């Protein structure tokens, strides 16, 4: 059927109850009983297609409006009724099959699935060939040996064709572009070992080396799969940040109608309607309404921010308490949230230097190995005239110099270090982070949720009359504001029964008790004009008269002071980088003795600070927990976050510590430096192995199987050395309540 086929009659009833249920669940309420469903129709190509779809769907019972967007191939259908119309069946009858419209979903990882399948095939084949080899090398009869060789060849073939393709494709890609990598000598060694083994099997030779070829593939695939998993975890943070952006928003048209548009179709100047609980889709300015916003993604500040008409709002922040109408000032791709995603992607890209170093090492390693094996072949051929003997020795040289020990030198230490870290309540998200942690010379801390627990507590409760405190606590229990929760926690529940309770976003809460009006919140709101004077902060009033004032402070994390002292003793400089206010940041810095302080930083400014420190030669560990810390966590030399951080904050960090104490930071540093020492020792062992084994192989004293065993022995040596890694020691415990009595934060509910 042509894409421009004439319309069909689609007014009938279709048997598609499951599809109708999906459409209803995916649709959005527009008000007055009207709902909107968005469908994707990939086959829309021209104006005739649009006319066909719009005319045809308008014939479906319940449909009131249809609009086709040719550029996005999206069909917006407005309908009424308890049951959704069967729009998908109608589209199919029109010759334009479609599906529910949604932004690009997370796709499965085909490369990981391919590696796991290849690993499974290689493991099955190599283990079975090894069992057969035991019988052959134990002195099996000629007929049995020949049969086992043929069975081994049959098992090795799928291993090479399917599992070995991972290395063959990489090697061929490098050779086609005139370069080389470590997969080139691996591929040559595997193919030669298999080819010679097949030749010996055909000619009834006493030995074959199928086990060497398949075992090599299996063990190398283990390392390749783990490496891929590490890299995918690093990308998960960017995907998590992108999920903070809603898929679309309700747009208020000039004629008063409402349309739910995908994020990509929202243009500057459009009016966007937001309910409490909605995330702001694009940067904008408030035109109607007043509410509180969770701006943790911008500043990291735990207290909600009050916004009213004229206030600027940023994409990704969460509308907490009231309806808003905003005028968009930027498209989604130029919004604040999109900028954070770009900052994280740029920071991740900056780590490609490690890959370039590995490539340069491979470029040097491969030619040396190839030249050595080729010269060995020529030397033995000229010396003996026996091509079989010459190629057997050359294969042994290729296998015995396989970089397995060098390849394991770092990963095995990282695996063991990860286990030791976990035993200390620390999870490592990226193996290379352990070696980067060992290199740091500076630690930069966020404040809220990192140096502090991010939970304000009342510090002057003992100085407030118990009756007044009980009334304030009863009022505060009606609010989820962090400062209200701190007041509510200071007195037992059930003391008073208040009526007419009402919360005013950004101002406070009021209620009546025995005919009197009590207010808890901003002084300028709670107090009468003639008694307010210069009073500020959070107060309790009765009929406009002052009763009590509340002071708050943020509790330090356990072991905060001891951890910072331990880092200083290791020669680590300390800095505090925060998006919070100057007063609260400098108060915390003074309590911990931190001299390098920067407050009021936006996420991009934190990245700029880290870039400036890196330009000075500093290697900075960033410790943060807020959404606003994500780009900084990604941009730092290495990063760390508490388990209490947001999901995407934990994904962005290289390390996550599971308990409250900051002693995890010096513990991770101690283990990382111990790991670095073991890695250097492993490299020395691997080099020594090659220096001893290579001359012996060239001299012809090693068969391919012995070469594979020697290569395995070198791997065992580096593993045994890595097992010497000791568990880290924690810093001296510091009680969580060891904090200054001076209030660090004075604020009010709704501020």
Residue pairs with C-beta under 8 A, 6 or more apart in sequence:
1 95
2 95
3 43
3 44
3 45
3 46
3 48
3 49
3 95
3 96
4 45
4 46
4 48
4 49
4 52
5 52
5 94
5 95
6 52
7 52
7 55
7 56
7 94
8 56
8 93
8 94
8 95
9 59
10 56
10 57
10 59
10 60
10 90
10 93
10 94
11 59
11 60
11 61
13 86
14 86
14 89
14 90
16 86
16 88
16 89
19 86
19 87
19 88
19 89
20 83
20 84
20 85
20 86
21 84
22 100
23 37
23 84
23 85
23 86
23 87
23 88
23 100
24 35
24 83
24 84
26 37
26 38
26 100
26 102
27 35
27 36
27 37
27 79
27 84
28 35
28 36
28 250
28 260
29 35
30 36
30 78
30 250
30 258
30 259
30 260
31 258
33 80
34 64
34 78
34 79
34 80
35 78
35 79
35 80
35 84
36 76
36 77
36 78
36 79
36 259
36 260
37 76
37 77
37 79
37 84
37 87
37 100
38 74
38 75
38 76
38 77
38 100
38 101
38 248
38 260
38 262
39 74
39 75
39 77
39 87
39 88
39 91
39 98
39 99
39 100
39 101
40 73
40 74
40 75
40 98
40 99
40 100
40 101
40 102
41 53
41 68
41 73
41 74
41 75
41 91
41 96
41 97
41 98
42 73
42 98
43 49
43 73
43 95
43 96
43 97
43 98
44 50
44 53
44 68
44 70
44 73
44 75
44 96
46 70
49 68
49 96
50 68
50 70
52 94
52 95
52 96
53 66
53 68
53 75
53 91
53 94
53 96
54 66
54 67
54 68
56 90
56 93
56 94
57 63
57 66
57 75
57 77
57 87
57 90
57 91
57 94
58 66
60 85
60 86
60 87
60 90
61 81
61 85
62 79
62 80
62 81
62 83
62 84
62 85
63 77
63 78
63 79
63 85
63 87
64 78
64 79
64 80
65 76
65 77
65 78
66 75
66 76
66 77
66 78
67 75
67 76
68 74
68 75
68 76
69 75
69 76
69 265
72 262
72 264
72 265
74 101
74 262
75 91
75 98
75 101
76 259
76 260
77 85
77 87
79 85
87 98
88 97
88 98
88 99
91 97
91 98
92 98
101 262
102 247
103 247
103 262
103 263
106 239
109 232
111 228
112 225
112 228
112 229
112 232
114 166
115 166
115 221
115 224
115 225
115 228
116 225
117 162
118 162
118 163
118 165
118 166
118 221
119 163
119 218
119 221
119 222
119 225
121 158
121 159
121 162
121 163
122 159
122 163
122 164
122 214
122 217
122 218
122 221
123 218
125 155
125 156
125 158
125 159
125 163
125 214
125 218
126 159
126 211
126 214
126 215
126 217
126 218
128 155
129 152
129 155
129 156
129 210
129 211
129 214
129 215
130 211
130 215
132 148
132 151
132 152
133 148
133 152
133 210
133 211
133 705
135 144
135 148
136 145
136 148
136 149
136 207
136 208
140 148
142 204
145 206
146 201
146 204
149 197
149 200
149 201
149 208
149 210
150 201
152 197
152 208
152 210
152 211
153 197
153 198
153 201
153 208
153 210
155 210
155 214
156 194
156 197
156 210
156 213
156 214
159 213
159 214
159 217
159 218
160 190
160 191
160 194
160 213
160 214
160 217
163 217
163 218
163 221
164 187
164 190
164 217
166 221
166 224
167 183
167 186
167 187
167 190
167 217
167 220
168 183
168 187
170 181
170 183
171 181
171 183
171 184
171 186
171 187
171 188
174 180
174 181
174 183
174 184
175 184
179 363
180 362
180 363
180 366
180 367
181 359
181 362
181 363
181 366
182 362
182 365
182 366
182 403
182 407
184 366
184 370
185 365
185 366
185 369
185 370
185 373
185 398
185 401
185 402
186 216
186 220
186 402
188 370
188 398
189 213
189 216
189 395
189 398
189 399
189 402
190 213
190 216
190 217
192 391
192 394
192 395
192 398
193 209
193 210
193 212
193 213
193 216
193 395
193 399
193 704
194 210
194 213
196 209
196 388
196 391
196 392
196 395
196 704
197 208
197 209
197 210
197 213
198 208
199 205
200 206
200 207
200 208
201 208
207 703
207 705
209 395
209 703
209 704
209 705
209 708
211 705
211 708
212 399
212 704
212 705
212 707
212 708
215 708
215 712
216 399
216 402
216 404
216 708
216 711
219 404
219 715
220 404
220 407
223 407
223 408
223 411
226 411
226 431
227 411
230 430
230 431
230 432
233 429
233 430
233 651
234 348
234 429
234 430
235 348
236 651
237 344
237 630
237 633
237 634
237 648
237 651
237 652
238 341
238 344
238 345
238 348
240 647
240 648
240 651
240 652
241 337
241 340
241 341
241 344
241 627
241 630
241 648
241 652
242 341
243 648
244 279
244 297
244 316
244 337
244 627
244 648
245 263
245 279
245 281
245 315
245 316
245 332
245 337
245 338
246 263
246 278
246 279
246 281
247 262
247 263
248 260
248 261
248 262
248 263
248 265
248 266
248 281
249 260
249 261
249 263
249 266
249 272
249 273
249 274
249 278
249 281
249 282
250 258
250 259
250 260
250 272
250 273
250 274
251 258
251 259
251 260
251 261
251 266
251 270
251 271
251 272
251 273
252 258
252 271
252 272
252 273
252 325
253 259
258 273
261 270
263 281
263 282
263 332
264 332
264 333
266 272
266 281
266 282
266 328
266 331
266 332
267 328
267 331
268 328
268 329
268 330
268 331
269 327
269 328
270 327
270 328
271 287
271 325
271 326
271 327
271 328
272 281
272 282
272 284
272 325
272 326
272 327
272 328
273 323
273 324
273 325
274 280
274 319
274 323
274 324
274 325
274 326
275 319
275 323
276 291
276 319
276 320
276 321
276 322
276 323
277 318
277 319
277 320
278 318
278 319
279 316
279 317
279 318
279 319
280 293
280 313
280 314
280 315
280 316
280 317
280 318
280 319
280 326
281 315
281 332
282 315
282 328
282 329
282 330
282 331
282 332
282 335
283 312
283 313
283 314
283 315
283 328
283 329
283 330
283 335
283 336
284 312
284 313
284 326
284 327
284 328
284 329
284 330
285 310
285 311
285 312
285 313
285 326
285 327
285 329
286 307
286 308
286 309
286 310
286 311
286 312
286 313
286 324
286 325
286 326
287 309
287 325
287 326
287 327
288 309
288 324
288 325
289 308
289 309
289 322
289 323
289 324
289 325
290 306
290 307
290 308
290 309
290 322
290 324
290 505
290 506
291 306
291 307
291 319
291 320
291 321
291 322
291 323
291 324
291 505
291 506
292 304
292 305
292 306
292 307
292 320
292 321
292 322
292 505
292 506
292 750
293 304
293 305
293 306
293 307
293 313
293 317
293 318
293 319
293 320
294 304
294 317
294 318
294 320
295 301
295 304
295 305
295 314
295 317
296 302
296 626
296 627
296 628
296 646
297 314
297 316
297 317
297 337
297 340
297 603
297 626
297 627
297 628
298 314
298 316
298 317
298 336
298 579
298 602
298 603
298 628
299 579
299 580
299 600
299 602
299 626
299 628
300 446
300 447
300 448
300 449
300 578
300 579
300 580
300 624
300 625
300 626
300 627
300 628
300 629
301 448
301 579
301 580
301 581
302 448
302 449
302 454
302 455
302 456
302 482
303 481
303 482
303 483
303 747
303 751
304 320
304 321
304 481
304 750
304 751
306 505
306 506
306 507
306 750
306 751
307 313
307 324
307 506
308 506
312 329
313 324
313 326
314 335
314 336
314 337
315 330
315 332
315 335
315 336
315 337
315 338
316 335
316 336
316 337
316 340
316 627
320 505
321 503
321 505
322 505
332 338
339 604
340 603
340 630
340 631
343 603
343 604
343 607
343 631
343 634
343 635
344 630
344 631
344 634
344 635
344 652
346 635
347 607
347 631
347 634
347 635
348 634
350 635
351 432
354 432
365 403
369 397
369 398
369 401
372 397
372 401
372 694
372 698
373 394
373 395
373 397
373 398
373 401
374 394
376 390
376 393
376 394
376 397
376 697
376 698
377 390
377 391
377 393
377 394
378 390
379 390
379 698
380 386
380 389
380 390
380 393
380 394
380 700
381 387
381 390
384 390
389 700
392 703
392 704
393 697
393 698
393 700
393 702
395 704
395 707
396 697
396 702
396 703
396 704
396 706
396 707
397 694
397 697
397 698
397 707
399 704
399 707
399 708
399 711
400 693
400 694
400 697
400 702
400 707
400 710
400 711
401 690
401 693
401 694
401 697
402 711
404 711
404 712
404 714
404 715
405 682
405 685
405 686
405 689
405 690
405 711
405 714
405 715
405 717
405 718
406 683
406 686
408 682
408 715
408 718
408 719
409 679
409 682
409 683
409 685
409 686
409 718
410 431
410 435
410 679
410 682
411 431
412 682
412 718
412 719
412 722
413 434
413 675
413 678
413 679
413 682
413 722
413 725
414 428
414 431
414 432
414 434
414 435
414 675
415 431
415 722
416 675
416 722
416 723
416 725
417 428
417 434
417 671
417 672
417 674
417 675
417 725
418 427
418 428
418 431
418 434
420 671
420 725
420 726
420 727
420 728
421 427
421 428
421 655
421 667
421 668
421 671
421 728
423 727
424 664
424 667
424 668
424 671
424 727
424 728
424 730
425 657
425 658
425 659
425 664
426 655
426 656
426 657
426 658
426 664
426 667
426 668
427 655
427 656
427 657
427 658
428 434
428 654
428 655
429 650
429 651
429 653
429 654
429 655
429 656
430 654
433 638
433 639
433 654
433 655
434 671
434 672
434 675
435 672
435 675
435 676
435 679
436 619
436 637
436 638
436 654
437 621
437 638
437 654
437 655
437 668
437 669
437 672
438 669
438 672
438 673
438 675
438 676
439 619
439 637
439 638
439 676
440 572
440 619
440 620
440 621
440 637
440 638
440 669
441 571
441 572
441 573
441 618
441 619
442 572
442 573
442 574
442 575
442 613
442 618
442 619
442 620
442 621
443 567
443 572
443 573
443 574
443 575
443 620
443 621
443 623
443 665
444 575
444 576
444 577
444 609
444 610
444 613
444 620
444 621
444 622
444 623
444 632
444 636
445 451
445 574
445 575
445 576
445 577
445 594
445 623
445 624
446 576
446 577
446 578
446 622
446 623
446 624
446 625
446 626
446 629
446 632
447 554
447 576
447 578
447 580
447 584
447 585
447 588
448 454
448 554
448 578
448 580
448 625
448 626
449 624
449 625
449 626
449 642
449 644
449 645
450 557
450 623
450 624
450 625
450 642
451 556
451 557
451 560
451 576
451 588
451 592
451 662
452 554
452 555
452 556
452 557
452 588
453 554
453 555
453 556
453 557
453 644
453 660
454 554
454 625
454 644
455 482
455 485
455 486
455 554
455 555
456 482
456 483
456 486
456 552
456 553
456 554
456 745
456 747
457 486
457 489
457 552
457 553
457 554
457 555
458 486
458 487
458 489
458 490
458 550
458 551
458 552
459 551
459 552
459 553
459 741
459 743
460 549
460 550
460 551
460 743
461 469
461 490
461 491
464 472
464 548
464 550
465 547
465 548
466 491
468 540
468 547
468 548
469 487
469 490
469 491
469 548
470 491
470 492
470 495
470 496
471 495
471 496
471 498
471 513
471 518
471 540
472 487
472 491
472 520
472 540
472 548
472 550
473 487
473 488
473 489
473 490
473 491
473 492
473 493
473 495
474 491
474 493
474 495
474 496
474 497
474 498
474 511
475 498
475 501
475 509
475 510
475 511
475 518
475 520
475 540
476 484
476 485
476 487
476 488
476 509
476 520
476 749
477 484
477 488
477 493
478 484
478 501
478 503
478 509
478 511
479 485
479 503
479 509
479 749
481 749
481 750
483 538
483 550
483 552
483 747
483 748
483 749
484 509
484 520
484 749
486 552
487 520
487 538
487 550
496 513
497 513
498 511
498 512
498 513
498 518
499 511
499 512
499 513
500 510
500 511
500 512
501 509
501 510
501 511
502 509
502 510
502 511
503 509
504 510
504 521
504 525
504 750
505 750
506 522
506 750
506 751
507 521
507 522
507 525
507 750
508 519
508 520
508 521
508 522
508 525
508 526
508 538
508 748
508 749
508 750
509 519
509 520
509 521
509 749
510 517
510 518
510 519
510 520
510 521
511 517
511 518
512 518
516 542
516 543
517 542
517 543
517 544
518 540
518 541
518 542
519 525
519 526
519 540
519 541
519 544
520 526
520 538
520 539
520 540
520 749
521 538
521 539
521 748
521 749
521 750
522 538
522 539
522 748
522 750
522 751
523 532
523 535
523 536
523 537
523 538
523 539
523 549
523 748
524 532
524 535
524 536
526 539
526 540
526 541
526 544
527 535
527 539
527 541
527 544
527 545
527 546
528 541
528 544
528 545
531 544
531 545
531 546
535 546
535 549
536 746
537 549
537 550
537 551
537 746
537 747
537 748
538 549
538 550
538 552
538 746
538 747
538 748
538 749
539 546
539 547
539 548
539 549
539 550
539 748
540 547
540 548
540 549
540 550
541 547
551 743
551 746
552 743
552 744
552 745
552 746
552 747
553 739
553 740
553 742
553 743
553 744
553 745
554 584
554 588
554 744
554 745
555 736
555 737
555 739
556 588
556 591
556 592
556 736
556 738
556 739
557 642
557 660
557 661
557 662
557 736
558 660
558 661
558 662
558 663
558 733
558 734
558 735
558 736
559 661
559 662
559 663
559 730
559 731
559 732
559 733
559 734
560 592
560 662
560 734
561 592
561 593
561 734
561 738
562 663
562 731
562 732
562 733
562 734
563 661
563 662
563 663
563 664
563 665
563 666
563 731
564 574
564 592
564 593
564 594
564 662
565 731
566 663
566 666
566 731
567 574
567 665
567 666
567 669
568 574
570 666
570 669
572 621
572 669
573 596
573 618
574 594
574 595
574 596
575 594
575 596
575 597
575 598
575 620
576 585
576 588
576 589
576 592
576 594
576 596
576 597
576 598
577 598
577 601
577 606
577 609
577 622
577 632
578 585
578 598
578 599
578 600
578 601
579 599
579 600
579 601
579 602
579 603
579 606
579 626
579 628
580 599
580 600
581 599
581 600
582 599
582 600
583 745
584 599
584 744
584 745
585 597
585 599
585 600
586 597
586 599
587 742
587 744
587 745
588 594
588 744
589 595
589 597
591 739
591 740
591 744
598 609
601 609
602 628
603 628
603 629
603 630
603 631
603 632
604 631
606 628
606 629
606 631
606 632
607 631
607 632
607 635
610 620
610 622
610 632
610 635
610 636
611 635
613 620
614 620
614 637
619 637
619 638
620 636
620 637
621 636
621 637
621 638
621 639
621 640
621 665
621 669
622 629
622 632
622 633
622 635
622 636
622 638
622 639
622 640
623 639
623 640
623 641
623 665
624 632
624 633
624 639
624 641
624 645
624 649
624 653
625 641
625 642
625 644
625 645
625 646
625 649
626 645
626 646
626 649
627 646
627 648
627 649
629 641
629 649
629 652
630 648
630 649
630 652
632 639
633 639
633 641
633 649
633 652
633 653
634 652
638 654
638 655
639 652
639 653
639 654
639 655
640 653
640 654
640 655
640 656
640 657
640 664
640 665
640 668
641 649
641 650
641 652
641 653
641 655
641 656
641 657
642 656
642 657
642 660
643 650
643 656
643 657
643 658
643 659
644 660
645 653
645 656
650 656
655 664
655 668
657 664
657 665
657 668
660 736
661 730
661 733
661 734
663 730
663 731
663 733
666 731
667 728
667 729
667 730
667 731
668 728
670 728
670 729
671 725
671 727
671 728
674 725
674 726
674 728
675 725
678 721
678 722
678 724
678 725
681 721
682 718
682 721
682 722
685 714
685 717
685 718
685 721
686 714
686 718
689 710
689 714
689 717
693 702
693 710
693 714
696 702
697 707
702 710
